[in-house]
Amino acid sequence: MPIDKLFGSTIDLMAKNLDLRSKNQMHIAANVANAETPNYRPKTFSFEDQLKDALKNKDAGSLATVPADPRHIPLKGVARKIEDVQGILDESLSSGLGRDGNGVDLEREMGRMAENQILYNASVQILAKKFEGLKYAIKGGN
Protein backbone atom coordinates (compact mmCIF):
# COMPACT_ATOMS: atom_id res chain seq x y z
CA MET A 1 0.00 0.00 0.00
CA PRO A 2 1.48 3.38 -1.00
CA ILE A 3 2.19 5.69 1.92
CA ASP A 4 0.02 8.48 0.48
CA LYS A 5 -2.99 6.15 0.57
CA LEU A 6 -2.33 5.47 4.25
CA PHE A 7 -2.13 9.11 5.24
CA GLY A 8 -4.53 10.56 2.67
CA SER A 9 -4.41 14.17 1.57
CA THR A 10 -5.32 15.60 4.98
CA ILE A 11 -1.75 15.74 6.26
CA ASP A 12 -0.45 17.37 3.07
CA LEU A 13 -3.32 19.84 3.07
CA MET A 14 -2.90 20.79 6.73
CA ALA A 15 0.89 21.09 6.40
CA LYS A 16 0.52 23.44 3.43
CA ASN A 17 -2.24 25.34 5.19
CA LEU A 18 -0.01 25.87 8.25
CA ASP A 19 2.85 27.08 6.06
CA LEU A 20 0.63 29.55 4.22
CA ARG A 21 -1.05 30.75 7.41
CA SER A 22 2.42 31.46 8.84
CA LYS A 23 3.24 33.56 5.77
CA ASN A 24 -0.10 35.35 6.12
CA GLN A 25 0.65 36.12 9.77
CA MET A 26 4.02 37.56 8.76
CA HIS A 27 2.41 39.93 6.24
CA ILE A 28 -0.31 41.01 8.67
CA ALA A 29 2.33 41.67 11.33
CA ALA A 30 4.29 43.78 8.82
CA ASN A 31 1.14 45.81 8.14
CA VAL A 32 0.63 46.39 11.88
CA ALA A 33 4.30 47.29 12.37
CA ASN A 34 4.05 49.87 9.57
CA ALA A 35 0.78 51.41 10.73
CA GLU A 36 2.48 54.78 11.11
CA THR A 37 4.94 54.59 8.22
CA PRO A 38 4.23 57.35 5.70
CA ASN A 39 3.09 56.12 2.25
CA TYR A 40 2.98 52.48 3.39
CA ARG A 41 0.45 50.36 1.52
CA PRO A 42 -0.84 47.31 3.41
CA LYS A 43 -0.31 43.93 1.81
CA THR A 44 -2.86 41.16 1.63
CA PHE A 45 -1.78 37.55 1.27
CA SER A 46 -4.44 35.18 -0.06
CA PHE A 47 -4.18 31.49 -0.73
CA GLU A 48 -7.50 29.90 0.21
CA ASP A 49 -8.93 29.84 -3.32
CA GLN A 50 -5.74 28.37 -4.75
CA LEU A 51 -5.71 25.69 -2.05
CA LYS A 52 -9.37 24.83 -2.71
CA ASP A 53 -8.71 24.60 -6.45
CA ALA A 54 -5.68 22.37 -5.93
CA LEU A 55 -7.68 20.09 -3.63
CA LYS A 56 -10.58 20.00 -6.09
CA ASN A 57 -8.20 19.21 -8.95
CA LYS A 58 -6.61 16.44 -6.89
CA ASP A 59 -10.02 14.94 -6.16
CA ALA A 60 -11.12 15.24 -9.79
CA GLY A 61 -7.83 14.01 -11.19
CA SER A 62 -5.78 16.96 -12.30
CA LEU A 63 -6.09 16.20 -16.03
CA ALA A 64 -7.70 19.57 -16.70
CA THR A 65 -4.73 21.55 -15.40
CA VAL A 66 -1.79 19.40 -16.45
CA PRO A 67 -0.68 20.11 -20.03
CA ALA A 68 -0.87 17.05 -22.25
CA ASP A 69 2.45 17.98 -23.79
CA PRO A 70 5.39 19.73 -22.07
CA ARG A 71 5.37 22.32 -24.89
CA HIS A 72 1.79 23.36 -24.02
CA ILE A 73 1.27 26.39 -21.86
CA PRO A 74 -0.05 25.50 -18.38
CA LEU A 75 -3.08 27.34 -17.03
CA LYS A 76 -1.79 30.39 -15.19
CA GLY A 77 -2.69 30.76 -11.52
CA VAL A 78 -4.01 27.21 -11.18
CA ALA A 79 -2.05 25.00 -8.83
CA ARG A 80 -1.87 21.42 -10.01
CA LYS A 81 -0.96 20.03 -6.62
CA ILE A 82 -1.38 21.14 -3.05
CA GLU A 83 2.37 21.61 -2.72
CA ASP A 84 2.33 23.99 -5.76
CA VAL A 85 0.16 26.56 -3.95
CA GLN A 86 2.21 29.65 -3.15
CA GLY A 87 -0.47 32.25 -2.45
CA ILE A 88 -0.86 35.73 -3.90
CA LEU A 89 0.56 38.86 -2.32
CA ASP A 90 -1.44 41.97 -3.17
CA GLU A 91 -0.57 45.53 -2.23
CA SER A 92 -3.76 47.36 -1.33
CA LEU A 93 -4.51 50.49 -3.25
CA SER A 94 -7.41 51.39 -1.02
CA SER A 95 -8.96 54.84 -1.09
CA GLY A 96 -8.78 54.99 2.70
CA LEU A 97 -5.32 56.54 2.81
CA GLY A 98 -4.46 58.80 5.71
CA ARG A 99 -2.94 62.24 5.36
CA ASP A 100 0.52 60.70 5.30
CA GLY A 101 -0.42 58.23 2.55
CA ASN A 102 -0.56 55.26 4.91
CA GLY A 103 -3.36 52.81 4.11
CA VAL A 104 -3.23 50.58 7.19
CA ASP A 105 -6.51 50.20 9.06
CA LEU A 106 -5.20 48.95 12.40
CA GLU A 107 -8.54 47.56 13.60
CA ARG A 108 -9.00 45.62 10.37
CA GLU A 109 -5.46 44.24 10.54
CA MET A 110 -5.88 43.14 14.16
CA GLY A 111 -9.13 41.38 13.20
CA ARG A 112 -7.38 39.65 10.29
CA MET A 113 -4.56 38.63 12.64
CA ALA A 114 -6.98 37.14 15.17
CA GLU A 115 -8.88 35.28 12.44
CA ASN A 116 -5.68 33.91 10.93
CA GLN A 117 -4.46 32.76 14.36
CA ILE A 118 -7.75 30.97 15.07
CA LEU A 119 -7.62 29.18 11.71
CA TYR A 120 -3.96 28.28 12.27
CA ASN A 121 -4.79 26.78 15.67
CA ALA A 122 -7.72 24.85 14.18
CA SER A 123 -5.39 23.39 11.54
CA VAL A 124 -2.92 22.34 14.24
CA GLN A 125 -5.72 20.60 16.14
CA ILE A 126 -6.94 18.77 13.03
CA LEU A 127 -3.40 17.62 12.28
CA ALA A 128 -2.89 16.50 15.88
CA LYS A 129 -6.13 14.47 15.76
CA LYS A 130 -5.04 12.86 12.49
CA PHE A 131 -1.74 11.81 14.07
CA GLU A 132 -3.54 10.54 17.19
CA GLY A 133 -5.73 8.37 14.96
CA LEU A 134 -2.68 7.00 13.15
CA LYS A 135 -0.94 6.32 16.47
CA TYR A 136 -4.04 4.52 17.72
CA ALA A 137 -4.16 2.38 14.54
CA ILE A 138 -0.45 1.56 14.76
CA LYS A 139 -0.84 0.41 18.36
CA GLY A 140 -3.64 -1.88 17.28
CA GLY A 141 -6.47 0.02 18.91
CA ASN A 142 -4.98 0.11 22.40
Backbone as CSV, one residue per row, in Angstrom:
resi,resn,N_x,N_y,N_z,CA_x,CA_y,CA_z,C_x,C_y,C_z
1,MET,0.857,-1.185,0.000,0.000,0.000,0.000,0.899,1.243,0.000
2,PRO,0.695,2.146,-0.965,1.483,3.376,-0.999,1.234,4.221,0.242
3,ILE,2.271,4.906,0.692,2.188,5.689,1.922,1.157,6.815,1.819
4,ASP,0.992,7.404,0.609,0.019,8.482,0.477,-1.409,7.986,0.637
5,LYS,-1.652,6.718,0.340,-2.986,6.145,0.565,-3.250,5.982,2.058
6,LEU,-2.197,5.648,2.808,-2.335,5.471,4.245,-2.674,6.794,4.935
7,PHE,-1.954,7.835,4.565,-2.135,9.113,5.235,-3.212,9.978,4.600
8,GLY,-3.545,9.743,3.353,-4.532,10.561,2.673,-3.990,11.948,2.396
9,SER,-4.855,12.821,1.910,-4.405,14.173,1.573,-4.517,15.135,2.748
10,THR,-5.108,14.710,3.845,-5.322,15.603,4.983,-4.015,16.147,5.533
11,ILE,-3.017,15.297,5.682,-1.746,15.741,6.256,-1.059,16.728,5.322
12,ASP,-1.039,16.436,4.029,-0.445,17.369,3.069,-1.181,18.704,3.073
13,LEU,-2.497,18.632,3.086,-3.316,19.839,3.072,-3.082,20.677,4.327
14,MET,-3.090,20.049,5.478,-2.896,20.791,6.725,-1.479,21.352,6.827
15,ALA,-0.491,20.595,6.367,0.891,21.086,6.402,1.032,22.330,5.522
16,LYS,0.460,22.285,4.329,0.524,23.441,3.431,-0.264,24.607,3.997
17,ASN,-1.417,24.313,4.583,-2.242,25.344,5.194,-1.478,26.047,6.327
18,LEU,-0.791,25.278,7.161,-0.013,25.865,8.249,1.108,26.752,7.709
19,ASP,1.773,26.288,6.674,2.846,27.075,6.056,2.311,28.398,5.522
20,LEU,1.202,28.340,4.810,0.634,29.550,4.219,0.044,30.477,5.275
21,ARG,-0.536,29.916,6.317,-1.049,30.752,7.414,0.092,31.476,8.126
22,SER,1.247,30.804,8.248,2.416,31.463,8.837,2.866,32.646,7.990
23,LYS,2.880,32.466,6.673,3.238,33.560,5.770,2.225,34.696,5.889
24,ASN,0.948,34.343,5.981,-0.098,35.352,6.124,0.108,36.149,7.408
25,GLN,0.426,35.456,8.486,0.649,36.124,9.771,1.817,37.100,9.670
26,MET,2.859,36.704,8.940,4.021,37.564,8.764,3.635,38.856,8.024
27,HIS,2.813,38.743,6.999,2.409,39.930,6.242,1.465,40.818,7.052
28,ILE,0.583,40.220,7.809,-0.310,41.008,8.667,0.505,41.745,9.723
29,ALA,1.476,41.049,10.323,2.331,41.670,11.333,3.125,42.837,10.732
30,ALA,3.572,42.684,9.494,4.288,43.778,8.820,3.364,44.973,8.630
31,ASN,2.098,44.718,8.286,1.138,45.813,8.142,0.949,46.542,9.471
32,VAL,0.811,45.793,10.552,0.634,46.394,11.878,1.877,47.187,12.266
33,ALA,3.044,46.617,12.015,4.299,47.289,12.369,4.472,48.594,11.592
34,ASN,3.908,48.671,10.406,4.050,49.868,9.566,2.821,50.763,9.599
35,ALA,2.023,50.637,10.633,0.779,51.406,10.725,1.016,52.912,10.712
36,GLU,2.204,53.341,11.090,2.484,54.778,11.107,3.593,55.172,10.144
37,THR,3.918,54.296,9.226,4.941,54.594,8.221,4.305,55.373,7.080
38,PRO,4.805,56.563,6.788,4.226,57.352,5.697,4.292,56.608,4.354
39,ASN,3.213,56.709,3.595,3.092,56.120,2.250,3.142,54.594,2.222
40,TYR,2.974,53.944,3.357,2.980,52.476,3.386,1.626,51.965,2.911
41,ARG,1.663,51.007,2.014,0.449,50.357,1.524,0.371,48.967,2.129
42,PRO,-0.727,48.645,2.808,-0.835,47.309,3.411,-0.871,46.216,2.354
43,LYS,-0.342,45.082,2.720,-0.308,43.934,1.810,-1.282,42.863,2.296
44,THR,-1.923,42.241,1.334,-2.858,41.162,1.629,-2.342,39.901,0.974
45,PHE,-2.247,38.838,1.761,-1.783,37.554,1.265,-2.976,36.618,1.229
46,SER,-3.309,36.101,0.049,-4.443,35.184,-0.062,-3.989,33.886,-0.704
47,PHE,-4.560,32.806,-0.224,-4.183,31.486,-0.728,-5.340,30.502,-0.692
48,GLU,-6.409,30.842,-0.010,-7.502,29.905,0.213,-8.096,29.378,-1.093
49,ASP,-8.336,30.275,-2.045,-8.933,29.844,-3.317,-7.995,28.916,-4.084
50,GLN,-6.707,29.237,-4.075,-5.735,28.369,-4.745,-5.709,26.988,-4.099
51,LEU,-5.752,26.964,-2.772,-5.711,25.691,-2.052,-6.971,24.869,-2.343
52,LYS,-8.127,25.527,-2.375,-9.373,24.834,-2.708,-9.323,24.263,-4.121
53,ASP,-8.811,25.063,-5.065,-8.714,24.598,-6.447,-7.766,23.409,-6.565
54,ALA,-6.639,23.471,-5.876,-5.680,22.367,-5.927,-6.285,21.102,-5.333
55,LEU,-7.035,21.245,-4.259,-7.685,20.092,-3.634,-8.769,19.539,-4.549
56,LYS,-9.537,20.415,-5.157,-10.584,20.003,-6.088,-9.966,19.283,-7.291
57,ASN,-8.872,19.825,-7.806,-8.195,19.208,-8.946,-7.614,17.858,-8.574
58,LYS,-7.151,17.726,-7.342,-6.614,16.439,-6.891,-7.731,15.412,-6.815
59,ASP,-8.882,15.852,-6.289,-10.023,14.938,-6.164,-10.582,14.554,-7.531
60,ALA,-10.557,15.493,-8.478,-11.122,15.238,-9.792,-10.117,14.591,-10.737
61,GLY,-8.885,14.467,-10.285,-7.828,14.014,-11.187,-7.396,15.218,-11.985
62,SER,-6.210,15.653,-11.807,-5.785,16.960,-12.301,-5.532,17.006,-13.805
63,LEU,-6.270,16.218,-14.592,-6.086,16.205,-16.033,-6.386,17.560,-16.669
64,ALA,-7.307,18.298,-16.100,-7.696,19.568,-16.702,-6.603,20.625,-16.583
65,THR,-5.727,20.515,-15.609,-4.730,21.552,-15.398,-3.331,21.129,-15.814
66,VAL,-3.109,19.872,-16.047,-1.794,19.403,-16.450,-1.735,19.393,-17.968
67,PRO,-0.766,20.120,-18.565,-0.677,20.112,-20.028,-0.416,18.704,-20.538
68,ALA,-1.048,18.367,-21.651,-0.873,17.049,-22.248,0.528,16.887,-22.817
69,ASP,1.124,17.989,-23.189,2.448,17.979,-23.792,3.295,19.024,-23.071
70,PRO,4.569,18.751,-22.788,5.394,19.731,-22.074,5.528,21.066,-22.809
71,ARG,5.281,21.075,-24.122,5.366,22.320,-24.890,4.100,23.166,-24.766
72,HIS,3.033,22.601,-24.210,1.791,23.359,-24.022,1.952,24.322,-22.856
73,ILE,1.212,25.387,-22.920,1.267,26.389,-21.863,0.328,25.965,-20.743
74,PRO,0.837,25.860,-19.491,-0.050,25.496,-18.381,-0.994,26.646,-18.049
75,LEU,-2.127,26.317,-17.441,-3.080,27.339,-17.030,-2.449,28.183,-15.938
76,LYS,-2.436,29.482,-16.133,-1.791,30.386,-15.189,-2.642,30.552,-13.937
77,GLY,-1.994,30.530,-12.778,-2.689,30.761,-11.519,-3.391,29.541,-10.958
78,VAL,-3.349,28.419,-11.658,-4.009,27.212,-11.178,-2.934,26.258,-10.666
79,ALA,-3.003,25.930,-9.407,-2.047,24.997,-8.826,-2.476,23.585,-9.172
80,ARG,-1.539,22.791,-9.649,-1.866,21.420,-10.009,-1.876,20.511,-8.795
81,LYS,-1.062,20.841,-7.820,-0.958,20.029,-6.616,-1.011,20.947,-5.403
82,ILE,-1.333,20.366,-4.288,-1.383,21.137,-3.050,-0.034,21.793,-2.784
83,GLU,1.049,21.058,-3.013,2.372,21.614,-2.719,2.773,22.733,-3.686
84,ASP,2.044,22.906,-4.810,2.325,23.986,-5.761,1.737,25.327,-5.330
85,VAL,0.831,25.322,-4.378,0.161,26.556,-3.954,1.171,27.460,-3.245
86,GLN,1.279,28.685,-3.732,2.209,29.647,-3.149,1.506,30.867,-2.555
87,GLY,0.261,31.083,-2.924,-0.466,32.250,-2.448,-0.197,33.458,-3.331
88,ILE,-0.983,34.495,-3.122,-0.864,35.726,-3.902,-0.717,36.892,-2.939
89,LEU,0.328,37.677,-3.140,0.564,38.859,-2.319,0.081,40.072,-3.099
90,ASP,-0.833,40.829,-2.500,-1.435,41.973,-3.168,-1.221,43.213,-2.314
91,GLU,-0.737,44.261,-2.937,-0.569,45.529,-2.231,-1.851,46.329,-2.402
92,SER,-2.487,46.638,-1.292,-3.764,47.359,-1.333,-3.579,48.762,-1.876
93,LEU,-4.454,49.118,-2.743,-4.505,50.487,-3.247,-5.828,51.095,-2.813
94,SER,-6.122,50.932,-1.535,-7.411,51.388,-1.017,-7.503,52.910,-1.028
95,SER,-8.734,53.394,-1.088,-8.958,54.838,-1.094,-8.910,55.403,0.321
96,GLY,-8.778,54.542,1.324,-8.779,54.992,2.705,-7.405,55.386,3.205
97,LEU,-6.656,56.119,2.404,-5.322,56.539,2.808,-5.419,57.704,3.777
98,GLY,-4.529,57.693,4.768,-4.462,58.797,5.710,-3.746,59.982,5.088
99,ARG,-3.606,61.036,5.849,-2.935,62.237,5.356,-1.496,61.968,4.949
100,ASP,-0.881,61.004,5.609,0.520,60.697,5.302,0.654,59.629,4.215
101,GLY,-0.458,59.224,3.609,-0.424,58.232,2.548,-0.435,56.804,3.032
102,ASN,-0.546,56.605,4.333,-0.561,55.263,4.907,-1.964,54.681,4.790
103,GLY,-2.060,53.431,4.317,-3.357,52.806,4.107,-3.721,51.735,5.119
104,VAL,-2.969,51.634,6.207,-3.226,50.583,7.191,-4.408,50.964,8.082
105,ASP,-5.396,50.068,8.126,-6.510,50.198,9.059,-6.188,49.236,10.198
106,LEU,-5.708,49.775,11.303,-5.199,48.950,12.398,-6.249,47.997,12.952
107,GLU,-7.473,48.443,13.093,-8.538,47.562,13.604,-8.781,46.389,12.657
108,ARG,-8.795,46.676,11.372,-8.995,45.622,10.371,-7.845,44.619,10.417
109,GLU,-6.632,45.115,10.503,-5.456,44.238,10.538,-5.451,43.364,11.798
110,MET,-5.836,43.930,12.917,-5.883,43.144,14.156,-6.962,42.065,14.068
111,GLY,-8.078,42.379,13.424,-9.132,41.381,13.199,-8.644,40.265,12.283
112,ARG,-7.942,40.645,11.203,-7.377,39.645,10.292,-6.355,38.768,11.013
113,MET,-5.571,39.388,11.894,-4.563,38.632,12.639,-5.224,37.616,13.572
114,ALA,-6.269,38.040,14.257,-6.979,37.137,15.166,-7.627,35.993,14.390
115,GLU,-8.253,36.311,13.258,-8.884,35.277,12.442,-7.853,34.273,11.933
116,ASN,-6.736,34.776,11.444,-5.681,33.905,10.929,-5.139,32.999,12.039
117,GLN,-4.971,33.548,13.234,-4.464,32.758,14.363,-5.444,31.652,14.755
118,ILE,-6.728,31.967,14.754,-7.753,30.967,15.075,-7.732,29.838,14.045
119,LEU,-7.649,30.196,12.766,-7.620,29.182,11.709,-6.327,28.369,11.747
120,TYR,-5.225,28.998,12.111,-3.956,28.281,12.273,-4.092,27.248,13.396
121,ASN,-4.621,27.683,14.534,-4.791,26.775,15.673,-5.730,25.625,15.333
122,ALA,-6.792,25.906,14.586,-7.719,24.849,14.178,-7.007,23.832,13.292
123,SER,-6.155,24.294,12.399,-5.389,23.389,11.535,-4.444,22.521,12.347
124,VAL,-3.815,23.105,13.354,-2.922,22.343,14.238,-3.706,21.254,14.961
125,GLN,-4.903,21.583,15.443,-5.722,20.601,16.144,-6.163,19.474,15.214
126,ILE,-6.541,19.804,13.992,-6.937,18.773,13.029,-5.765,17.845,12.748
127,LEU,-4.597,18.417,12.546,-3.400,17.622,12.281,-3.054,16.740,13.476
128,ALA,-3.171,17.277,14.671,-2.894,16.498,15.881,-3.862,15.317,16.005
129,LYS,-5.140,15.559,15.702,-6.131,14.469,15.761,-5.828,13.402,14.718
130,LYS,-5.391,13.821,13.548,-5.036,12.864,12.492,-3.882,11.974,12.968
131,PHE,-2.874,12.588,13.572,-1.737,11.813,14.074,-2.130,10.914,15.251
132,GLU,-3.050,11.389,16.093,-3.543,10.545,17.188,-4.239,9.307,16.635
133,GLY,-5.041,9.494,15.588,-5.727,8.366,14.959,-4.748,7.374,14.354
134,LEU,-3.707,7.885,13.725,-2.680,6.999,13.154,-1.937,6.251,14.253
135,LYS,-1.630,6.958,15.333,-0.937,6.325,16.469,-1.798,5.211,17.058
136,TYR,-3.088,5.498,17.185,-4.044,4.522,17.722,-4.083,3.281,16.821
137,ALA,-4.108,3.497,15.501,-4.156,2.383,14.545,-2.862,1.569,14.592
138,ILE,-1.749,2.267,14.708,-0.450,1.562,14.760,-0.347,0.686,15.999
139,LYS,-0.864,1.190,17.116,-0.836,0.411,18.360,-1.864,-0.693,18.382
140,GLY,-2.644,-0.819,17.345,-3.638,-1.884,17.280,-4.888,-1.598,18.057
141,GLY,-5.218,-0.350,18.231,-6.466,0.017,18.912,-6.352,0.035,20.422
142,ASN,-5.161,0.074,20.927,-4.979,0.109,22.401,-4.598,1.495,22.858
